[in-house]
Amino acid sequence: MSRTYIVTGSASGIGAATAELLTSRGERVIGIDLRGADIEADLSTPAGRADAAAKAIELSGGTIDAVIACAGISAPIPLTVAVNYFGVTELLEALAPTLAKSAAPRAVVVSSMASLQANSPELVDALLAGDEPLALQIGQRLADEGPGTAYLNYPSSKRALSRWVRRECITATWAGAGIPLNAVAPGTVISAMTTQLLATQEGRDMVDAHVPMPLNYHSESVVLAKLLAWLTSEENTHVTGQTIYADGGADATLRGDDIWS
């Protein structure tokens, strides 16, 4: 019997690869994206998130077995924190009651290797506090300070997202409802977002300095899709609260063999 999946960011990149993989396996997929999806919605706004959730529940007929949140952007502007953090967490929270009705509910989000990079603790705290106006204000201030500082919007959004997953996974909403909640953190993925950057040797050298991938180098989107599919399958009963670095060894290269001390 097929399962019903909600996939955000379904029009491109990892989201598109995931939707395609699940569909090829006979699953029902309801895609959400700004354009070119079953549900067209702007996840950067509270109204857009609420509308997306309502339409997802309506289209699913009230049966949602899994949510895979892939939608995200990497621009050095406050819009990034709105989409990457609130566009994920608020949508999941809105869908959680319907998701909990499934016999085998699952949820997973796409974080990033950037969650390990330098970030703005002030912005991360604002995100985790759920204060979107303050987070956007801080994000704008970072953007105004110049390119280097502006970039902090992205790793801050992903650090906060991974922390949110770890914090929320054991609550009544998630563990109490039998819902494993996890994150996947890709290394460098060949996609529309990275093609231009990887087109030159200079660009590749810069990327590889920050995200060294000794195992099989840069990955295709389908690599992440397969991991997302397993985490949201009925087979996953106990993996929860994890940010799984599907990164070709970048995390191990950068952080070494002792991350517990």
Helices and strands as residue ranges (DSSP letters): E 4-8, H 13-24, E 28-33, E 39-40, H 46-60, E 66-69, H 79-81, I 82-86, H 87-99, E 106-110, G 113-116, H 121-128, H 132-144, H 147-150, H 153-168, G 175-177, E 181-186, E 189-190, H 195-198, H 201-210, E 219-220, H 221-231, E 243-246, H 250-255
